[in-house]
Amino acid sequence: MTNDPRRLVLVASNRGPVSFSFAEDGSLITRRGGGGMVSGMMSGLAAIAADVEILWLCTALSDADREAARRGDRVAGGPGDAPVRMLEIPPDMLDGAYNGIANSVLWFVHHLLFDTPNQPRFGAGFRRDWSRYMAYNVAFADALAQECRAGTRVLIQDYHLALAPRLLRERHPRARIAHFEHTPWAPPDYYRLLPDDVAVAILDGMLGADHAGFLAGRWAGAFLDCCQAVLGARVSRGAGGSGQVRYRGRTTEVGVHPLGVDGTALRARGRETDVEAHAVALAAIAKGRQLIVRVDRTELSKNIVRGLAAYRELLLTHPAWLGRVMHLAFAYPSRSELAEYRDYTAHVHRLAGEINAEFGTRDWEPLVLEVRDDYARSLAACRIADVLLVNPLRDGMNLVAEEGPILSERGCALVLSREAGAAALIGDEALVVNPYDVTATAEALHAALCMPAAERRRRAGAIAARASGRAPRRWLTEQLDALG
């Protein structure tokens, strides 16, 4: 470990940069961790790995992860082969913290997803899970404190670990702590759906950090609003949603750090053999038709059902597109342990089948729905897309909106929800829609399909330039610089 505490960067997150599975002979197979948070952190840290020493703390999520953790205090797999420390969290604690609170409560609050006549209901089961969420955050704070020294910079990621900054501050007052929220943040009236003590604890936990970061000014502004309305904290506001919160004798800086894409690396990956093979296969399926592409997890906030409904309305209201367009909808499984997600996935499948039954012909399948996760095929679809549909109900950033135009070979038109964080960075070059308005989305798809090729190329190029200008190295360096 380095003798210079400022050179050491600790990262803490629920999901880590590496995961394990068992081979048939019982040996461990290593895979890169998935998800936008991991991808952004890996790319950003890799760019600065020569200048800092990195240790990444995460949860051992599977039996294979736990076995890898038992075989050694550290495993390889961080950026630049930096070490990773996997925490063995008891299964009941992990389930309560991850499924019971993080994914079933905090995710729903920040994405405004609750069916409020029926949910949420905060009873005894919630209190049991909340105690496990607190214990989970204590486990991370204890582990971070073991690794910290005065001046060590600590980057705590996301809503799973909202309490950890305050807990670490209590254990190591001289650590330099940042918390970054990769989701949106709810406005005060919705945030107050949470029980009062929980609403206070989440904000207080995050304000244990020296710096709290968000992907868009809207989300940072909503956080400041909540600190003022819920805690009675003294709040000052700066440009673009940034500001300061004075609470319990400390000041936390609040910053806005949009996350972009390393365009050079992404284009290089998009030219590799496996992507090329998928691009050829998908083009053969399309048979020269224009392609509308979406790439998402089957996540409630991604709004896949309304996207499919908009495509159906496009075919109904603009029948000239019958037989001349195809929709490639890649909807990868997500959180299947939760009943709401299983029901939503079933709805996606039903609607896709109805569209093909209603409009399909012997030589034209209007919709191709794919649920098997395949990164190379997703890149290939973006490469050959004419139109990219990104219509979340609410999204922290949504990197697909940036990646698609970067990968596009001919220049694709982007239909983008105004509720995606990416809209603040690239929205004026997209066709921006209200994600709840199916008719407006259908009309935007029509406008995108009709857009002249030169205009598509111009818009895609402008989006690519802005996204590349906010590459992960800049995103991460801004946060580290904020810690001094």
Residue pairs with C-beta under 8 A, 6 or more apart in sequence:
1 8
1 53
2 8
2 53
5 149
5 150
5 151
5 152
6 151
6 152
6 153
6 176
7 51
7 52
7 53
8 52
8 53
8 54
8 55
8 147
8 149
8 152
8 153
9 45
9 52
9 53
9 54
9 55
9 152
9 153
9 154
9 155
9 480
10 55
10 56
10 57
10 144
10 147
10 148
10 152
10 153
10 154
10 155
11 41
11 45
11 54
11 55
11 56
11 57
11 78
11 154
11 155
11 157
12 56
12 57
12 58
12 140
12 143
12 144
12 154
12 155
12 156
12 157
12 161
12 164
13 37
13 38
13 41
13 56
13 57
13 58
13 156
13 157
13 158
13 160
13 161
14 58
14 59
14 98
14 102
14 157
14 158
14 160
14 161
15 33
15 34
15 35
15 37
15 38
15 58
15 59
15 61
16 33
16 38
16 56
16 57
16 58
16 59
16 77
16 84
16 86
17 32
17 33
17 38
17 41
17 42
17 56
17 58
17 77
17 78
17 79
17 84
18 30
18 31
18 32
18 33
18 75
18 76
18 77
18 78
18 84
19 30
19 31
19 32
19 33
19 34
19 61
19 62
19 64
19 65
20 28
20 29
20 30
20 31
20 62
20 64
20 65
20 67
20 68
21 28
21 29
21 31
21 62
21 64
22 28
22 29
22 63
22 64
22 67
23 29
28 64
28 67
28 68
29 64
30 77
32 38
32 42
32 77
33 58
33 77
36 182
36 397
36 399
37 157
37 158
37 182
39 399
40 182
40 259
40 399
40 472
40 475
40 476
41 79
41 155
41 157
41 472
41 476
42 78
42 79
43 262
43 265
43 471
43 472
43 473
44 472
44 473
44 475
44 476
44 477
45 54
45 78
45 79
45 80
45 82
45 476
46 79
46 80
47 262
47 471
47 472
47 473
47 476
48 473
48 476
48 477
48 480
49 79
49 80
49 82
50 80
53 82
54 78
54 79
54 80
54 82
54 83
55 74
55 78
55 82
55 83
55 84
55 85
55 147
56 78
56 82
56 83
56 84
56 85
57 84
57 85
57 86
57 87
57 140
57 143
57 144
57 147
58 84
58 85
58 86
58 87
59 65
59 86
59 87
59 89
59 94
59 98
60 66
60 68
60 69
60 86
60 87
60 88
60 89
61 94
65 86
66 86
66 88
68 75
68 86
69 75
69 85
69 86
69 87
69 88
70 88
73 85
74 83
74 84
74 85
75 83
75 84
75 85
75 86
76 83
76 84
77 84
78 84
85 143
85 147
87 139
87 140
87 143
89 97
89 136
89 139
92 132
93 132
93 135
93 136
93 139
94 132
94 136
95 132
96 128
96 129
96 130
96 131
96 132
96 133
96 136
97 129
97 132
97 133
97 135
97 136
97 137
97 160
98 136
98 160
99 337
99 338
100 125
100 126
100 128
100 129
100 130
100 132
100 133
101 129
101 130
101 132
101 133
102 133
102 159
102 160
103 335
103 338
104 338
105 120
105 126
105 129
105 194
106 159
106 162
106 202
107 113
107 159
107 183
107 301
108 114
108 119
108 120
109 186
109 190
109 191
109 193
109 194
110 159
110 183
110 184
110 185
110 186
110 394
111 183
111 184
111 300
111 301
111 393
111 394
111 395
112 186
112 190
112 393
112 394
113 300
113 301
113 393
114 120
114 193
116 193
120 126
120 193
122 194
122 195
126 195
130 198
133 163
134 163
134 201
136 160
137 161
137 162
137 163
137 164
137 167
137 205
138 163
138 167
140 156
140 161
140 164
140 167
141 163
141 164
141 167
141 168
141 170
141 171
142 171
144 154
144 156
144 164
144 168
144 171
144 172
144 175
145 168
145 171
145 172
148 154
148 168
148 171
148 172
148 175
150 172
150 174
150 175
151 174
151 175
151 176
152 172
152 175
152 176
153 175
153 176
153 178
153 480
153 483
154 168
154 175
154 176
154 177
154 178
155 178
155 180
155 476
155 479
155 480
156 164
156 165
156 168
156 177
156 178
156 179
156 180
156 209
157 179
157 180
157 182
158 180
158 181
158 182
158 183
159 181
159 183
161 179
162 179
162 202
162 205
162 206
163 201
163 202
163 205
164 179
164 205
164 208
165 177
165 179
165 205
165 206
165 207
165 208
165 209
166 204
166 205
166 206
166 207
166 208
167 205
167 208
168 175
168 177
168 208
169 175
169 177
169 208
169 209
170 208
176 210
176 483
176 484
177 208
177 209
177 210
177 211
177 483
178 209
178 210
178 211
178 212
178 213
178 479
178 480
178 482
178 483
179 206
179 209
179 211
179 212
179 213
180 212
180 213
180 214
180 257
180 479
181 206
181 212
181 213
181 214
181 215
181 219
181 223
181 396
182 215
182 396
182 397
183 219
183 396
184 216
184 218
184 219
184 222
184 394
184 395
184 396
184 421
185 191
185 214
185 219
185 220
185 222
185 223
185 226
186 222
186 226
187 222
187 225
187 226
188 222
188 225
188 226
188 229
188 230
191 199
191 222
191 226
191 230
192 199
192 229
192 230
194 202
199 226
199 230
200 230
200 231
203 226
203 227
203 230
203 231
203 233
204 231
204 247
204 248
206 212
206 223
206 252
207 227
207 231
207 233
207 245
207 247
207 248
207 250
207 252
209 252
210 252
210 253
210 482
210 483
211 252
211 253
211 254
211 255
211 479
211 482
211 483
212 220
212 223
212 245
212 252
212 253
212 254
212 255
213 254
213 255
213 256
213 257
213 479
213 482
214 220
214 223
214 241
214 254
214 255
214 256
214 257
214 396
215 256
215 257
215 258
215 259
215 396
215 397
215 421
216 241
216 256
216 258
216 396
216 397
216 421
216 424
217 240
217 241
217 242
217 256
217 424
218 241
218 421
218 424
219 241
219 396
219 421
220 241
220 242
220 243
220 254
220 255
220 256
221 237
221 241
221 243
223 254
224 235
224 237
224 241
224 243
224 245
224 254
227 233
227 235
227 245
227 247
228 235
231 247
233 245
233 246
233 247
234 245
234 246
234 247
235 243
235 244
235 245
235 246
236 243
236 244
236 246
237 243
238 244
240 256
241 254
241 256
242 253
242 254
242 255
242 256
243 254
244 251
244 252
244 253
244 254
245 251
245 252
245 254
253 482
255 478
255 479
255 482
257 475
257 478
257 479
258 397
258 421
258 422
258 424
258 425
258 470
258 475
259 397
259 399
259 470
259 472
259 475
260 402
260 425
260 466
260 467
260 468
260 469
260 470
260 471
260 472
260 474
260 475
261 399
261 402
261 403
261 406
261 467
261 468
261 470
261 471
261 472
262 468
262 471
262 472
262 473
263 406
263 464
263 467
263 468
263 471
264 468
266 379
266 403
266 406
266 407
267 406
267 407
269 275
269 379
270 379
270 380
270 382
270 383
270 407
272 376
274 376
275 376
275 377
275 379
275 380
275 383
276 380
277 380
278 374
278 376
278 377
278 379
278 380
278 381
279 380
279 383
279 384
281 380
282 291
282 328
282 377
282 380
282 381
282 384
283 384
285 326
285 368
286 326
286 384
289 323
289 324
289 325
289 326
289 364
290 324
290 325
290 326
290 386
290 387
290 449
291 325
291 326
291 327
291 328
291 381
291 384
291 385
291 386
291 387
292 311
292 325
292 326
292 327
292 328
292 385
292 386
292 387
292 388
292 389
292 445
292 448
292 449
293 327
293 328
293 330
293 381
293 382
293 385
293 387
293 388
293 389
293 404
293 412
294 304
294 307
294 327
294 328
294 329
294 330
294 331
294 388
294 389
294 390
294 391
295 330
295 378
295 381
295 382
295 400
295 404
296 302
296 304
296 330
296 331
296 332
296 400
297 331
297 332
297 333
297 334
298 304
298 331
298 332
298 333
298 334
298 341
298 344
298 345
298 348
298 371
299 334
299 335
299 341
300 340
300 341
300 344
300 393
301 392
301 393
301 394
301 395
302 331
302 391
302 392
302 393
302 395
303 391
303 392
303 393
303 417
303 435
304 329
304 331
304 344
304 348
305 344
305 347
305 348
305 351
306 391
306 435
306 436
306 438
306 441
307 329
307 389
307 391
307 441
308 327
308 329
308 348
308 351
308 352
308 355
308 367
309 351
309 438
310 389
310 391
310 438
310 439
310 441
310 442
310 445
311 327
311 355
311 366
311 367
311 389
311 442
311 445
312 351
312 354
312 355
312 358
312 359
313 438
313 439
313 442
314 321
314 325
314 442
314 445
314 446
315 321
315 322
315 325
315 355
315 359
315 366
317 442
317 446
318 442
318 446
321 446
321 449
322 359
322 364
322 366
323 361
323 364
325 366
325 449
326 364
326 365
326 366
326 367
326 368
327 366
327 367
327 368
328 368
328 370
328 381
328 385
329 352
329 367
329 368
329 369
329 370
330 370
330 371
330 377
330 378
330 381
331 345
331 348
331 369
331 370
331 371
332 371
332 372
332 373
333 345
333 371
333 373
334 341
335 341
336 342
336 345
345 371
348 369
349 369
352 367
352 369
355 366
355 367
356 365
356 366
356 367
359 366
360 366
370 377
379 407
382 388
382 400
382 403
382 404
382 407
382 408
382 412
383 407
383 408
383 409
384 409
384 410
385 404
385 408
385 412
386 410
386 412
386 413
386 448
386 449
386 456
387 412
387 413
387 414
387 415
387 445
387 448
387 449
388 400
388 401
388 404
388 405
388 408
388 412
388 413
388 414
388 415
389 415
389 441
389 445
390 398
390 400
390 401
390 404
390 414
390 415
390 416
390 417
390 420
390 422
391 415
391 416
391 417
391 433
391 435
391 441
392 398
392 417
392 419
392 420
392 435
393 417
393 419
393 435
393 436
394 419
394 420
395 417
395 419
395 420
395 421
395 422
396 421
397 420
397 421
397 422
398 420
398 421
398 422
399 422
401 414
401 416
401 420
401 422
401 426
401 430
401 463
402 422
402 425
402 426
402 463
402 464
402 466
402 467
403 467
404 412
404 414
405 411
405 412
405 414
405 459
405 460
405 461
405 463
405 464
405 467
406 463
406 464
406 467
406 468
408 460
410 453
410 456
410 457
411 453
411 456
411 457
411 458
411 459
411 460
411 461
412 456
412 460
413 430
413 431
413 447
413 448
413 449
413 451
413 455
413 456
413 459
413 460
414 426
414 429
414 430
414 431
414 448
414 459
414 460
414 463
415 430
415 431
415 433
415 441
415 444
415 445
415 448
416 422
416 423
416 426
416 427
416 430
416 431
416 432
416 433
417 423
417 432
417 433
417 434
417 435
418 427
418 432
418 433
418 434
418 435
419 435
423 430
423 432
425 466
425 467
425 470
426 462
426 463
426 466
426 467
429 459
429 462
429 463
429 466
430 459
430 463
431 444
431 447
431 448
433 440
433 441
433 444
434 440
434 441
435 441
